[in-house]
Amino acid sequence: MAEEVTLQTPGNMWKVMVKPGDSVKAGDTLFIMEVMKMEVPHEAAADGVVKAVHVNEGDEGLDAGMLAVVIE
């Protein structure tokens, strides 16, 4: 079953740490957002392989709830 990682808060994408095909473990940082001048990391909840990345470094004005990464 795929895990869909969504944005928890609105903000800007500062750094994307994964790409499709990457293996990740639970707790690995997938991407870091800039929210109110603070860095907010988003982590994988489970082990798997990154299927898709829907965000890019430098994206601005992203909304909470947006699909960011899919892990299978």
PDB file with one MODEL, atoms N, CA, C and O in Angstrom:
MODEL        1
ATOM      1  N   MET A   1       0.832  -1.180   0.000  1.00  0.00           N
ATOM      2  CA  MET A   1       0.000   0.000   0.000  1.00  0.00           C
ATOM      3  C   MET A   1       0.878   1.244   0.000  1.00  0.00           C
ATOM      4  O   MET A   1       1.851   1.316   0.750  1.00  0.00           O
ATOM      5  N   ALA A   2       0.551   2.200  -0.814  1.00  0.00           N
ATOM      6  CA  ALA A   2       1.359   3.416  -0.947  1.00  0.00           C
ATOM      7  C   ALA A   2       1.101   4.367   0.219  1.00  0.00           C
ATOM      8  O   ALA A   2      -0.020   4.486   0.713  1.00  0.00           O
ATOM      9  N   GLU A   3       2.154   5.028   0.635  1.00  0.00           N
ATOM     10  CA  GLU A   3       2.055   6.092   1.637  1.00  0.00           C
ATOM     11  C   GLU A   3       2.122   7.415   0.890  1.00  0.00           C
ATOM     12  O   GLU A   3       3.072   7.669   0.150  1.00  0.00           O
ATOM     13  N   GLU A   4       1.114   8.256   1.085  1.00  0.00           N
ATOM     14  CA  GLU A   4       1.104   9.579   0.475  1.00  0.00           C
ATOM     15  C   GLU A   4       1.504  10.598   1.530  1.00  0.00           C
ATOM     16  O   GLU A   4       0.836  10.740   2.554  1.00  0.00           O
ATOM     17  N   VAL A   5       2.599  11.305   1.275  1.00  0.00           N
ATOM     18  CA  VAL A   5       3.091  12.316   2.208  1.00  0.00           C
ATOM     19  C   VAL A   5       2.570  13.665   1.728  1.00  0.00           C
ATOM     20  O   VAL A   5       2.873  14.103   0.618  1.00  0.00           O
ATOM     21  N   THR A   6       1.784  14.313   2.578  1.00  0.00           N
ATOM     22  CA  THR A   6       1.213  15.619   2.230  1.00  0.00           C
ATOM     23  C   THR A   6       1.859  16.712   3.069  1.00  0.00           C
ATOM     24  O   THR A   6       2.456  16.441   4.111  1.00  0.00           O
ATOM     25  N   LEU A   7       1.734  17.939   2.606  1.00  0.00           N
ATOM     26  CA  LEU A   7       2.271  19.078   3.336  1.00  0.00           C
ATOM     27  C   LEU A   7       1.392  19.353   4.548  1.00  0.00           C
ATOM     28  O   LEU A   7       0.167  19.412   4.437  1.00  0.00           O
ATOM     29  N   GLN A   8       2.017  19.518   5.692  1.00  0.00           N
ATOM     30  CA  GLN A   8       1.283  19.753   6.934  1.00  0.00           C
ATOM     31  C   GLN A   8       0.919  21.223   7.128  1.00  0.00           C
ATOM     32  O   GLN A   8      -0.053  21.548   7.809  1.00  0.00           O
ATOM     33  N   THR A   9       1.704  22.098   6.525  1.00  0.00           N
ATOM     34  CA  THR A   9       1.464  23.538   6.649  1.00  0.00           C
ATOM     35  C   THR A   9       1.755  24.205   5.305  1.00  0.00           C
ATOM     36  O   THR A   9       2.483  23.651   4.482  1.00  0.00           O
ATOM     37  N   PRO A  10       1.192  25.386   5.082  1.00  0.00           N
ATOM     38  CA  PRO A  10       1.564  26.115   3.867  1.00  0.00           C
ATOM     39  C   PRO A  10       2.984  26.658   4.012  1.00  0.00           C
ATOM     40  O   PRO A  10       3.457  26.879   5.127  1.00  0.00           O
ATOM     41  N   GLY A  11       3.654  26.868   2.897  1.00  0.00           N
ATOM     42  CA  GLY A  11       5.003  27.424   2.942  1.00  0.00           C
ATOM     43  C   GLY A  11       5.717  27.256   1.620  1.00  0.00           C
ATOM     44  O   GLY A  11       5.093  27.029   0.583  1.00  0.00           O
ATOM     45  N   ASN A  12       7.040  27.372   1.669  1.00  0.00           N
ATOM     46  CA  ASN A  12       7.895  27.274   0.488  1.00  0.00           C
ATOM     47  C   ASN A  12       8.781  26.035   0.604  1.00  0.00           C
ATOM     48  O   ASN A  12       9.178  25.647   1.703  1.00  0.00           O
ATOM     49  N   MET A  13       9.085  25.423  -0.535  1.00  0.00           N
ATOM     50  CA  MET A  13       9.937  24.231  -0.535  1.00  0.00           C
ATOM     51  C   MET A  13      11.395  24.677  -0.551  1.00  0.00           C
ATOM     52  O   MET A  13      11.844  25.323  -1.498  1.00  0.00           O
ATOM     53  N   TRP A  14      12.120  24.333   0.488  1.00  0.00           N
ATOM     54  CA  TRP A  14      13.511  24.738   0.601  1.00  0.00           C
ATOM     55  C   TRP A  14      14.436  23.686  -0.007  1.00  0.00           C
ATOM     56  O   TRP A  14      15.312  24.017  -0.805  1.00  0.00           O
ATOM     57  N   LYS A  15      14.242  22.407   0.373  1.00  0.00           N
ATOM     58  CA  LYS A  15      15.147  21.364  -0.118  1.00  0.00           C
ATOM     59  C   LYS A  15      14.391  20.049  -0.257  1.00  0.00           C
ATOM     60  O   LYS A  15      13.663  19.644   0.650  1.00  0.00           O
ATOM     61  N   VAL A  16      14.567  19.386  -1.397  1.00  0.00           N
ATOM     62  CA  VAL A  16      13.996  18.059  -1.635  1.00  0.00           C
ATOM     63  C   VAL A  16      15.150  17.061  -1.559  1.00  0.00           C
ATOM     64  O   VAL A  16      16.140  17.182  -2.280  1.00  0.00           O
ATOM     65  N   MET A  17      15.005  16.077  -0.678  1.00  0.00           N
ATOM     66  CA  MET A  17      16.106  15.157  -0.392  1.00  0.00           C
ATOM     67  C   MET A  17      16.000  13.816  -1.129  1.00  0.00           C
ATOM     68  O   MET A  17      16.936  13.018  -1.087  1.00  0.00           O
ATOM     69  N   VAL A  18      14.867  13.559  -1.803  1.00  0.00           N
ATOM     70  CA  VAL A  18      14.665  12.264  -2.464  1.00  0.00           C
ATOM     71  C   VAL A  18      14.222  12.458  -3.908  1.00  0.00           C
ATOM     72  O   VAL A  18      13.789  13.537  -4.312  1.00  0.00           O
ATOM     73  N   LYS A  19      14.347  11.369  -4.674  1.00  0.00           N
ATOM     74  CA  LYS A  19      13.870  11.352  -6.068  1.00  0.00           C
ATOM     75  C   LYS A  19      13.246   9.982  -6.318  1.00  0.00           C
ATOM     76  O   LYS A  19      13.513   9.043  -5.567  1.00  0.00           O
ATOM     77  N   PRO A  20      12.422   9.849  -7.353  1.00  0.00           N
ATOM     78  CA  PRO A  20      11.812   8.544  -7.634  1.00  0.00           C
ATOM     79  C   PRO A  20      12.880   7.449  -7.757  1.00  0.00           C
ATOM     80  O   PRO A  20      13.925   7.634  -8.381  1.00  0.00           O
ATOM     81  N   GLY A  21      12.577   6.314  -7.142  1.00  0.00           N
ATOM     82  CA  GLY A  21      13.502   5.187  -7.157  1.00  0.00           C
ATOM     83  C   GLY A  21      14.360   5.068  -5.913  1.00  0.00           C
ATOM     84  O   GLY A  21      14.948   4.016  -5.667  1.00  0.00           O
ATOM     85  N   ASP A  22      14.441   6.139  -5.119  1.00  0.00           N
ATOM     86  CA  ASP A  22      15.234   6.099  -3.885  1.00  0.00           C
ATOM     87  C   ASP A  22      14.561   5.208  -2.841  1.00  0.00           C
ATOM     88  O   ASP A  22      13.342   5.249  -2.675  1.00  0.00           O
ATOM     89  N   SER A  23      15.360   4.408  -2.144  1.00  0.00           N
ATOM     90  CA  SER A  23      14.865   3.648  -0.994  1.00  0.00           C
ATOM     91  C   SER A  23      14.945   4.535   0.233  1.00  0.00           C
ATOM     92  O   SER A  23      15.937   5.236   0.433  1.00  0.00           O
ATOM     93  N   VAL A  24      13.897   4.510   1.064  1.00  0.00           N
ATOM     94  CA  VAL A  24      13.889   5.297   2.293  1.00  0.00           C
ATOM     95  C   VAL A  24      13.483   4.400   3.456  1.00  0.00           C
ATOM     96  O   VAL A  24      12.799   3.391   3.283  1.00  0.00           O
ATOM     97  N   LYS A  25      13.920   4.795   4.630  1.00  0.00           N
ATOM     98  CA  LYS A  25      13.551   4.106   5.870  1.00  0.00           C
ATOM     99  C   LYS A  25      12.699   5.057   6.700  1.00  0.00           C
ATOM    100  O   LYS A  25      12.795   6.276   6.557  1.00  0.00           O
ATOM    101  N   ALA A  26      11.877   4.498   7.558  1.00  0.00           N
ATOM    102  CA  ALA A  26      11.055   5.313   8.450  1.00  0.00           C
ATOM    103  C   ALA A  26      11.956   6.287   9.198  1.00  0.00           C
ATOM    104  O   ALA A  26      12.979   5.889   9.756  1.00  0.00           O
ATOM    105  N   GLY A  27      11.579   7.553   9.209  1.00  0.00           N
ATOM    106  CA  GLY A  27      12.359   8.578   9.890  1.00  0.00           C
ATOM    107  C   GLY A  27      13.303   9.350   8.984  1.00  0.00           C
ATOM    108  O   GLY A  27      13.815  10.398   9.380  1.00  0.00           O
ATOM    109  N   ASP A  28      13.547   8.845   7.755  1.00  0.00           N
ATOM    110  CA  ASP A  28      14.398   9.575   6.810  1.00  0.00           C
ATOM    111  C   ASP A  28      13.704  10.880   6.417  1.00  0.00           C
ATOM    112  O   ASP A  28      12.489  10.907   6.221  1.00  0.00           O
ATOM    113  N   THR A  29      14.470  11.946   6.305  1.00  0.00           N
ATOM    114  CA  THR A  29      13.921  13.228   5.859  1.00  0.00           C
ATOM    115  C   THR A  29      13.708  13.189   4.352  1.00  0.00           C
ATOM    116  O   THR A  29      14.629  12.894   3.591  1.00  0.00           O
ATOM    117  N   LEU A  30      12.475  13.491   3.928  1.00  0.00           N
ATOM    118  CA  LEU A  30      12.123  13.491   2.513  1.00  0.00           C
ATOM    119  C   LEU A  30      12.329  14.865   1.893  1.00  0.00           C
ATOM    120  O   LEU A  30      12.832  14.982   0.776  1.00  0.00           O
ATOM    121  N   PHE A  31      11.936  15.905   2.628  1.00  0.00           N
ATOM    122  CA  PHE A  31      12.081  17.277   2.153  1.00  0.00           C
ATOM    123  C   PHE A  31      12.001  18.224   3.349  1.00  0.00           C
ATOM    124  O   PHE A  31      11.527  17.860   4.425  1.00  0.00           O
ATOM    125  N   ILE A  32      12.479  19.451   3.128  1.00  0.00           N
ATOM    126  CA  ILE A  32      12.462  20.477   4.171  1.00  0.00           C
ATOM    127  C   ILE A  32      11.750  21.697   3.617  1.00  0.00           C
ATOM    128  O   ILE A  32      12.107  22.215   2.558  1.00  0.00           O
ATOM    129  N   MET A  33      10.737  22.149   4.346  1.00  0.00           N
ATOM    130  CA  MET A  33      10.002  23.346   3.946  1.00  0.00           C
ATOM    131  C   MET A  33      10.468  24.543   4.761  1.00  0.00           C
ATOM    132  O   MET A  33      10.983  24.400   5.869  1.00  0.00           O
ATOM    133  N   GLU A  34      10.277  25.716   4.193  1.00  0.00           N
ATOM    134  CA  GLU A  34      10.494  26.957   4.928  1.00  0.00           C
ATOM    135  C   GLU A  34       9.107  27.484   5.294  1.00  0.00           C
ATOM    136  O   GLU A  34       8.301  27.820   4.425  1.00  0.00           O
ATOM    137  N   VAL A  35       8.851  27.548   6.599  1.00  0.00           N
ATOM    138  CA  VAL A  35       7.562  28.008   7.102  1.00  0.00           C
ATOM    139  C   VAL A  35       7.830  29.118   8.116  1.00  0.00           C
ATOM    140  O   VAL A  35       8.411  28.877   9.174  1.00  0.00           O
ATOM    141  N   MET A  36       7.412  30.311   7.789  1.00  0.00           N
ATOM    142  CA  MET A  36       7.619  31.479   8.668  1.00  0.00           C
ATOM    143  C   MET A  36       9.085  31.598   9.089  1.00  0.00           C
ATOM    144  O   MET A  36       9.388  31.817  10.261  1.00  0.00           O
ATOM    145  N   LYS A  37       9.991  31.449   8.116  1.00  0.00           N
ATOM    146  CA  LYS A  37      11.443  31.568   8.290  1.00  0.00           C
ATOM    147  C   LYS A  37      12.043  30.469   9.161  1.00  0.00           C
ATOM    148  O   LYS A  37      13.155  30.612   9.670  1.00  0.00           O
ATOM    149  N   MET A  38      11.305  29.372   9.330  1.00  0.00           N
ATOM    150  CA  MET A  38      11.814  28.219  10.068  1.00  0.00           C
ATOM    151  C   MET A  38      11.894  27.032   9.112  1.00  0.00           C
ATOM    152  O   MET A  38      11.071  26.906   8.205  1.00  0.00           O
ATOM    153  N   GLU A  39      12.881  26.167   9.315  1.00  0.00           N
ATOM    154  CA  GLU A  39      12.997  24.950   8.513  1.00  0.00           C
ATOM    155  C   GLU A  39      12.156  23.852   9.156  1.00  0.00           C
ATOM    156  O   GLU A  39      12.318  23.550  10.339  1.00  0.00           O
ATOM    157  N   VAL A  40      11.250  23.252   8.366  1.00  0.00           N
ATOM    158  CA  VAL A  40      10.357  22.204   8.868  1.00  0.00           C
ATOM    159  C   VAL A  40      10.572  20.939   8.039  1.00  0.00           C
ATOM    160  O   VAL A  40      10.120  20.865   6.897  1.00  0.00           O
ATOM    161  N   PRO A  41      11.273  19.924   8.616  1.00  0.00           N
ATOM    162  CA  PRO A  41      11.497  18.684   7.870  1.00  0.00           C
ATOM    163  C   PRO A  41      10.246  17.807   7.868  1.00  0.00           C
ATOM    164  O   PRO A  41       9.481  17.799   8.832  1.00  0.00           O
ATOM    165  N   HIS A  42      10.050  17.074   6.779  1.00  0.00           N
ATOM    166  CA  HIS A  42       8.992  16.076   6.664  1.00  0.00           C
ATOM    167  C   HIS A  42       9.683  14.736   6.482  1.00  0.00           C
ATOM    168  O   HIS A  42      10.578  14.600   5.648  1.00  0.00           O
ATOM    169  N   GLU A  43       9.263  13.738   7.268  1.00  0.00           N
ATOM    170  CA  GLU A  43       9.944  12.441   7.282  1.00  0.00           C
ATOM    171  C   GLU A  43       9.050  11.327   6.772  1.00  0.00           C
ATOM    172  O   GLU A  43       7.824  11.439   6.788  1.00  0.00           O
ATOM    173  N   ALA A  44       9.673  10.259   6.323  1.00  0.00           N
ATOM    174  CA  ALA A  44       8.945   9.057   5.910  1.00  0.00           C
ATOM    175  C   ALA A  44       8.393   8.374   7.156  1.00  0.00           C
ATOM    176  O   ALA A  44       9.082   8.262   8.171  1.00  0.00           O
ATOM    177  N   ALA A  45       7.147   7.919   7.071  1.00  0.00           N
ATOM    178  CA  ALA A  45       6.534   7.216   8.194  1.00  0.00           C
ATOM    179  C   ALA A  45       6.857   5.726   8.168  1.00  0.00           C
ATOM    180  O   ALA A  45       6.749   5.047   9.189  1.00  0.00           O
ATOM    181  N   ALA A  46       7.253   5.215   6.998  1.00  0.00           N
ATOM    182  CA  ALA A  46       7.540   3.790   6.862  1.00  0.00           C
ATOM    183  C   ALA A  46       8.642   3.568   5.831  1.00  0.00           C
ATOM    184  O   ALA A  46       8.946   4.451   5.029  1.00  0.00           O
ATOM    185  N   ASP A  47       9.229   2.387   5.864  1.00  0.00           N
ATOM    186  CA  ASP A  47      10.227   2.014   4.860  1.00  0.00           C
ATOM    187  C   ASP A  47       9.545   1.850   3.507  1.00  0.00           C
ATOM    188  O   ASP A  47       8.365   1.507   3.442  1.00  0.00           O
ATOM    189  N   GLY A  48      10.290   2.095   2.418  1.00  0.00           N
ATOM    190  CA  GLY A  48       9.745   1.879   1.086  1.00  0.00           C
ATOM    191  C   GLY A  48      10.613   2.477   0.010  1.00  0.00           C
ATOM    192  O   GLY A  48      11.763   2.846   0.248  1.00  0.00           O
ATOM    193  N   VAL A  49      10.046   2.569  -1.185  1.00  0.00           N
ATOM    194  CA  VAL A  49      10.726   3.147  -2.338  1.00  0.00           C
ATOM    195  C   VAL A  49       9.902   4.335  -2.817  1.00  0.00           C
ATOM    196  O   VAL A  49       8.680   4.249  -2.940  1.00  0.00           O
ATOM    197  N   VAL A  50      10.585   5.443  -3.086  1.00  0.00           N
ATOM    198  CA  VAL A  50       9.902   6.648  -3.557  1.00  0.00           C
ATOM    199  C   VAL A  50       9.357   6.375  -4.960  1.00  0.00           C
ATOM    200  O   VAL A  50      10.109   6.060  -5.881  1.00  0.00           O
ATOM    201  N   LYS A  51       8.042   6.502  -5.104  1.00  0.00           N
ATOM    202  CA  LYS A  51       7.373   6.276  -6.390  1.00  0.00           C
ATOM    203  C   LYS A  51       7.277   7.580  -7.183  1.00  0.00           C
ATOM    204  O   LYS A  51       7.486   7.589  -8.396  1.00  0.00           O
ATOM    205  N   ALA A  52       6.956   8.695  -6.487  1.00  0.00           N
ATOM    206  CA  ALA A  52       6.778   9.976  -7.169  1.00  0.00           C
ATOM    207  C   ALA A  52       7.093  11.125  -6.218  1.00  0.00           C
ATOM    208  O   ALA A  52       6.882  11.029  -5.009  1.00  0.00           O
ATOM    209  N   VAL A  53       7.604  12.217  -6.792  1.00  0.00           N
ATOM    210  CA  VAL A  53       7.857  13.454  -6.048  1.00  0.00           C
ATOM    211  C   VAL A  53       7.119  14.563  -6.789  1.00  0.00           C
ATOM    212  O   VAL A  53       7.377  14.806  -7.968  1.00  0.00           O
ATOM    213  N   HIS A  54       6.204  15.234  -6.099  1.00  0.00           N
ATOM    214  CA  HIS A  54       5.357  16.250  -6.724  1.00  0.00           C
ATOM    215  C   HIS A  54       5.753  17.677  -6.356  1.00  0.00           C
ATOM    216  O   HIS A  54       5.019  18.618  -6.658  1.00  0.00           O
ATOM    217  N   VAL A  55       6.906  17.847  -5.707  1.00  0.00           N
ATOM    218  CA  VAL A  55       7.390  19.169  -5.323  1.00  0.00           C
ATOM    219  C   VAL A  55       8.817  19.357  -5.832  1.00  0.00           C
ATOM    220  O   VAL A  55       9.531  18.388  -6.090  1.00  0.00           O
ATOM    221  N   ASN A  56       9.212  20.597  -5.968  1.00  0.00           N
ATOM    222  CA  ASN A  56      10.561  20.927  -6.431  1.00  0.00           C
ATOM    223  C   ASN A  56      11.178  21.958  -5.506  1.00  0.00           C
ATOM    224  O   ASN A  56      10.477  22.786  -4.924  1.00  0.00           O
ATOM    225  N   GLU A  57      12.505  21.902  -5.376  1.00  0.00           N
ATOM    226  CA  GLU A  57      13.188  22.933  -4.604  1.00  0.00           C
ATOM    227  C   GLU A  57      12.863  24.290  -5.203  1.00  0.00           C
ATOM    228  O   GLU A  57      12.891  24.469  -6.420  1.00  0.00           O
ATOM    229  N   GLY A  58      12.555  25.242  -4.331  1.00  0.00           N
ATOM    230  CA  GLY A  58      12.258  26.597  -4.784  1.00  0.00           C
ATOM    231  C   GLY A  58      10.781  26.860  -5.023  1.00  0.00           C
ATOM    232  O   GLY A  58      10.398  28.009  -5.242  1.00  0.00           O
ATOM    233  N   ASP A  59       9.928  25.819  -4.986  1.00  0.00           N
ATOM    234  CA  ASP A  59       8.490  26.052  -5.125  1.00  0.00           C
ATOM    235  C   ASP A  59       8.021  26.971  -3.998  1.00  0.00           C
ATOM    236  O   ASP A  59       8.401  26.787  -2.842  1.00  0.00           O
ATOM    237  N   GLU A  60       7.205  27.947  -4.334  1.00  0.00           N
ATOM    238  CA  GLU A  60       6.716  28.907  -3.340  1.00  0.00           C
ATOM    239  C   GLU A  60       5.199  28.887  -3.274  1.00  0.00           C
ATOM    240  O   GLU A  60       4.523  28.540  -4.242  1.00  0.00           O
ATOM    241  N   GLY A  61       4.675  29.265  -2.112  1.00  0.00           N
ATOM    242  CA  GLY A  61       3.238  29.389  -1.936  1.00  0.00           C
ATOM    243  C   GLY A  61       2.500  28.062  -1.959  1.00  0.00           C
ATOM    244  O   GLY A  61       1.368  27.987  -2.437  1.00  0.00           O
ATOM    245  N   LEU A  62       3.131  27.018  -1.447  1.00  0.00           N
ATOM    246  CA  LEU A  62       2.494  25.705  -1.422  1.00  0.00           C
ATOM    247  C   LEU A  62       1.442  25.658  -0.324  1.00  0.00           C
ATOM    248  O   LEU A  62       1.601  26.287   0.722  1.00  0.00           O
ATOM    249  N   ASP A  63       0.366  24.911  -0.561  1.00  0.00           N
ATOM    250  CA  ASP A  63      -0.743  24.829   0.376  1.00  0.00           C
ATOM    251  C   ASP A  63      -0.668  23.575   1.234  1.00  0.00           C
ATOM    252  O   ASP A  63      -0.189  22.531   0.791  1.00  0.00           O
ATOM    253  N   ALA A  64      -1.149  23.694   2.473  1.00  0.00           N
ATOM    254  CA  ALA A  64      -1.268  22.537   3.349  1.00  0.00           C
ATOM    255  C   ALA A  64      -2.189  21.519   2.690  1.00  0.00           C
ATOM    256  O   ALA A  64      -3.175  21.887   2.051  1.00  0.00           O
ATOM    257  N   GLY A  65      -1.868  20.248   2.845  1.00  0.00           N
ATOM    258  CA  GLY A  65      -2.675  19.179   2.280  1.00  0.00           C
ATOM    259  C   GLY A  65      -2.247  18.752   0.886  1.00  0.00           C
ATOM    260  O   GLY A  65      -2.730  17.741   0.377  1.00  0.00           O
ATOM    261  N   MET A  66      -1.348  19.505   0.259  1.00  0.00           N
ATOM    262  CA  MET A  66      -0.879  19.163  -1.090  1.00  0.00           C
ATOM    263  C   MET A  66      -0.067  17.870  -1.046  1.00  0.00           C
ATOM    264  O   MET A  66       0.744  17.674  -0.141  1.00  0.00           O
ATOM    265  N   LEU A  67      -0.286  16.986  -2.025  1.00  0.00           N
ATOM    266  CA  LEU A  67       0.480  15.749  -2.132  1.00  0.00           C
ATOM    267  C   LEU A  67       1.915  16.086  -2.538  1.00  0.00           C
ATOM    268  O   LEU A  67       2.132  16.757  -3.547  1.00  0.00           O
ATOM    269  N   ALA A  68       2.891  15.626  -1.759  1.00  0.00           N
ATOM    270  CA  ALA A  68       4.286  15.942  -2.025  1.00  0.00           C
ATOM    271  C   ALA A  68       5.083  14.738  -2.509  1.00  0.00           C
ATOM    272  O   ALA A  68       5.804  14.836  -3.501  1.00  0.00           O
ATOM    273  N   VAL A  69       4.962  13.596  -1.818  1.00  0.00           N
ATOM    274  CA  VAL A  69       5.757  12.417  -2.131  1.00  0.00           C
ATOM    275  C   VAL A  69       4.888  11.171  -1.967  1.00  0.00           C
ATOM    276  O   VAL A  69       4.069  11.087  -1.052  1.00  0.00           O
ATOM    277  N   VAL A  70       5.079  10.210  -2.865  1.00  0.00           N
ATOM    278  CA  VAL A  70       4.405   8.911  -2.743  1.00  0.00           C
ATOM    279  C   VAL A  70       5.475   7.848  -2.556  1.00  0.00           C
ATOM    280  O   VAL A  70       6.438   7.778  -3.320  1.00  0.00           O
ATOM    281  N   ILE A  71       5.296   7.011  -1.519  1.00  0.00           N
ATOM    282  CA  ILE A  71       6.243   5.940  -1.202  1.00  0.00           C
ATOM    283  C   ILE A  71       5.491   4.609  -1.251  1.00  0.00           C
ATOM    284  O   ILE A  71       4.395   4.492  -0.705  1.00  0.00           O
ATOM    285  N   GLU A  72       6.079   3.614  -1.903  1.00  0.00           N
ATOM    286  CA  GLU A  72       5.467   2.271  -1.943  1.00  0.00           C
ATOM    287  C   GLU A  72       6.328   1.295  -1.184  1.00  0.00           C
ATOM    288  O   GLU A  72       5.992   0.114  -1.097  1.00  0.00           O
TER     289      GLU A  72
ENDMDL
END
